[in-house]
Amino acid sequence: MAPSTLPALVLLLLGTGAHAEAPVHELSVCDDGSEWPPYTYYLRDGEGRSTGVLTGFAVDVLQAIAQRDGVTVRLTLLPWARCQMEVEHGRNFQMALNASYSDERERKYLLTQAYYSTTHYYFYSRRHARDGWPIHSLDDLARLQVCGVRGYNYAAYRLPPERLDMGARDFASVVTKLHAERCQVAVEKLEVVAGYRVTGKDLLADPDLGRAPIPGMPKGEFHMLVSRQHPQGAALRAWLDAGLKRLRDSGELQQLQRRYLP
């Protein structure tokens, strides 16, 4: 997939700030090719077709950090598993935009401070379980067959591998599998499933798709992933963390979030 930028298929030079702290002049970034709305997604035209222009909360946050230091950013959407592999190697891409924590990711990457949080929900098909499932804890969830998306991180749910089907390419495909009774439940962040509306897929409007919060689970925090293999990896994470702190302290981070989330 070709790189995409704001506002044309490449994120253009985002500013000419004089700060010397920026460790690179050009930054190659990847993210999930299935999109991660409302954090990273393609704008649609009046007919609902992708324009090739990337937007979203995470894109705006990176733009705001890079703009101050005149860093050129190129953002490309790839299959998520490939994006992670590319960042791990650190040759073609130095970082990824949206990632939850896991011990494996802590070993493989440098994680920035968290810059947004999400709510854990489980989803089910009312065609096969009209009143849902009796889920009161993660132990109850672990006894069901769970569908997920290829390459996503499900460590927080403590699911037995044999109970987790990760064959779907995106959550819209997961919903199809739920209705086909190929799994009993699916787990995902409510904000992302709601965010699919901006891509023309209003999944929550489906009357047969039931949902409920997963009891006892705290908010899920999201980070940017930086390559440990890149020569400037540690400096890049420090620069991003400083930028995130500046946005948070000034209130700009919260203002950016309100553009995309209620």
C-alpha positions in Angstrom: 0.0 0.0 0.0 1.4 3.4 -0.9 2.3 5.9 1.8 -0.4 8.4 2.7 0.0 11.9 4.0 -2.0 14.9 5.1 -3.6 16.1 2.9 -2.3 14.2 -0.1 -0.9 10.5 0.0 2.1 11.6 2.1 2.1 13.5 5.4 3.8 16.6 4.2 6.5 18.5 6.0 4.7 19.4 9.2 6.5 22.5 10.3 9.8 24.3 10.6 10.4 24.5 14.4 13.9 25.2 15.5 14.1 22.6 18.3 17.2 20.5 18.1 15.7 17.7 20.2 14.2 15.9 17.2 16.4 12.9 16.6 15.4 12.5 13.0 14.4 14.8 10.1 12.2 12.2 8.5 10.1 9.5 10.2 8.6 6.4 8.6 5.5 5.2 10.5 3.2 2.3 9.9 -0.2 1.3 11.3 -2.9 -1.3 10.8 -4.1 -1.7 7.2 -7.6 -2.6 8.4 -7.7 0.9 10.0 -8.2 1.6 13.7 -11.0 4.2 13.8 -11.3 6.8 15.2 -7.6 6.8 15.9 -6.2 6.1 12.4 -8.5 5.8 9.3 -9.0 7.0 5.7 -11.3 9.9 5.1 -14.3 8.9 3.0 -15.9 11.0 0.2 -19.7 11.6 -0.1 -20.1 8.2 -1.6 -18.4 6.5 1.3 -15.2 5.7 -0.8 -11.8 6.0 0.7 -10.0 9.1 -0.4 -6.5 7.8 0.5 -6.1 10.7 3.0 -5.3 9.5 6.6 -6.9 11.1 9.6 -7.8 10.3 13.2 -6.8 11.1 16.7 -3.5 9.3 16.6 -2.6 10.9 13.3 -3.4 14.4 14.7 -1.3 13.7 17.8 1.8 12.7 15.8 1.2 15.7 13.4 1.1 18.1 16.4 4.4 16.7 17.8 6.2 16.7 14.5 5.0 20.1 13.4 6.9 21.8 16.2 10.2 20.3 15.1 9.8 20.3 11.3 9.9 16.6 11.0 8.7 15.0 7.8 6.4 12.1 8.6 5.4 9.4 6.1 2.5 7.1 7.3 1.7 3.9 5.6 -1.0 1.3 6.5 0.1 -2.3 6.3 -1.3 -5.6 7.5 -0.9 -5.2 11.2 1.4 -8.3 11.7 3.7 -7.0 9.0 3.8 -3.5 10.4 4.9 -4.9 13.8 7.6 -7.0 12.1 8.8 -4.0 10.2 9.1 -1.8 13.3 10.8 -4.6 15.2 13.5 -4.7 12.5 13.7 -0.9 12.3 14.9 -0.6 8.8 11.9 0.6 6.7 9.8 1.9 9.6 10.8 3.3 12.9 7.5 3.3 14.7 3.8 2.3 14.8 1.0 4.6 16.1 -1.4 2.4 18.1 -0.5 -0.5 20.3 -1.7 -1.8 23.7 0.8 -3.2 26.2 2.0 -6.8 26.4 5.2 -8.3 27.9 6.2 -9.5 24.5 5.9 -6.0 23.1 7.9 -4.6 26.0 10.7 -7.0 25.0 10.5 -6.2 21.3 9.9 -2.5 21.2 10.2 0.8 23.1 6.8 1.9 24.2 6.0 5.6 24.6 3.9 6.7 27.5 0.2 6.0 27.0 -1.7 8.7 25.2 -5.3 7.4 25.2 -7.4 4.7 26.8 -10.2 2.4 25.7 -13.0 0.4 27.3 -13.0 -3.4 27.1 -16.3 -4.9 25.8 -17.4 -8.4 24.7 -19.8 -8.8 21.7 -22.1 -11.6 20.8 -24.8 -12.5 18.3 -28.4 -12.2 19.5 -29.3 -14.7 16.8 -27.6 -17.5 18.8 -27.6 -16.0 22.4 -30.4 -13.6 22.6 -29.7 -12.6 26.2 -25.9 -12.9 25.9 -23.6 -15.0 28.0 -23.2 -15.1 31.8 -19.8 -13.4 31.9 -18.9 -12.0 35.4 -15.1 -12.3 35.1 -12.3 -13.2 32.8 -12.6 -16.8 34.0 -16.1 -16.9 32.5 -14.8 -15.4 29.2 -12.0 -18.0 29.0 -14.6 -20.8 28.9 -16.1 -19.5 25.7 -14.9 -19.7 22.1 -13.6 -16.2 21.3 -13.0 -14.5 17.9 -10.4 -11.9 17.3 -8.4 -10.1 14.6 -5.2 -11.4 13.2 -2.1 -9.8 14.8 -4.0 -8.1 17.6 -2.9 -8.2 21.3 -5.2 -10.3 23.5 -2.8 -10.8 26.4 -4.9 -8.7 28.8 -7.8 -11.2 28.5 -5.8 -14.2 29.6 -7.5 -16.5 27.1 -6.4 -20.1 26.5 -4.9 -20.3 23.0 -7.3 -23.1 22.0 -10.2 -20.7 22.8 -9.1 -17.9 20.6 -9.7 -17.8 16.9 -7.6 -15.0 15.3 -8.4 -15.6 11.7 -10.4 -12.4 10.9 -8.8 -9.5 9.1 -10.9 -6.8 10.9 -13.7 -6.5 13.4 -16.4 -6.4 10.7 -15.3 -9.9 9.7 -15.4 -10.9 13.4 -19.1 -9.8 13.5 -19.8 -12.0 10.4 -18.2 -15.0 12.2 -20.3 -14.3 15.3 -23.5 -14.4 13.3 -22.3 -17.6 11.5 -21.9 -19.1 15.0 -18.2 -19.8 14.4 -17.5 -18.3 17.8 -19.6 -17.4 20.9 -18.1 -14.0 21.7 -15.6 -11.4 20.5 -13.6 -8.9 22.5 -12.7 -5.4 21.4 -12.5 -1.8 22.5 -15.9 -0.2 22.4 -14.4 3.1 21.1 -13.0 1.3 18.0 -16.2 -0.7 17.2 -18.1 2.6 17.5 -15.5 4.3 15.4 -16.1 2.0 12.4 -19.1 4.3 11.7 -16.7 6.9 10.2 -15.6 4.2 7.6 -19.2 3.6 6.5 -19.6 0.5 8.6 -21.9 1.3 11.5 -21.4 -2.0 13.4 -23.3 -0.9 16.5 -26.4 -0.2 14.4 -26.7 -4.0 13.8 -29.7 -5.0 16.0 -28.4 -8.6 16.2 -25.0 -7.6 17.7 -25.2 -7.6 21.4 -22.5 -6.1 23.7 -21.6 -5.5 27.3 -18.5 -4.3 29.3 -16.1 -7.0 30.5 -16.6 -7.0 34.3 -13.6 -6.0 36.4 -11.3 -4.9 33.5 -9.6 -1.5 33.8 -9.3 0.8 30.9 -6.9 -0.4 28.1 -4.1 2.1 27.5 -2.5 2.6 24.1 1.1 3.6 23.2 3.2 4.3 20.2 5.8 1.5 19.4 9.4 2.5 18.6 12.0 0.2 17.1 14.7 -1.0 19.6 16.8 -1.8 16.5 16.9 1.8 15.1 20.1 3.7 16.1 17.9 6.6 17.2 15.2 4.5 18.9 15.8 5.6 22.5 16.1 9.3 21.5 13.0 9.0 19.3 10.9 7.6 22.2 12.2 10.4 24.5 11.2 13.0 21.9 7.8 11.5 21.5 7.2 11.3 25.3 8.3 14.9 25.6 5.8 15.9 22.9 3.0 13.9 24.5 3.7 15.5 27.8 3.6 19.0 26.2 0.3 18.3 24.5 -1.2 16.9 27.7 0.0 19.7 29.9 -1.3 22.3 27.5 -4.7 20.7 27.2 -4.2 20.2 23.4 -4.3 16.4 23.7 -7.7 16.5 25.3 -8.9 19.0 22.6 -7.7 16.7 19.8 -9.5 13.7 21.4 -12.8 15.6 21.6 -12.7 15.9 17.8 -13.1 12.2 17.4 -14.6 10.9 20.7 -17.7 12.1 22.7 
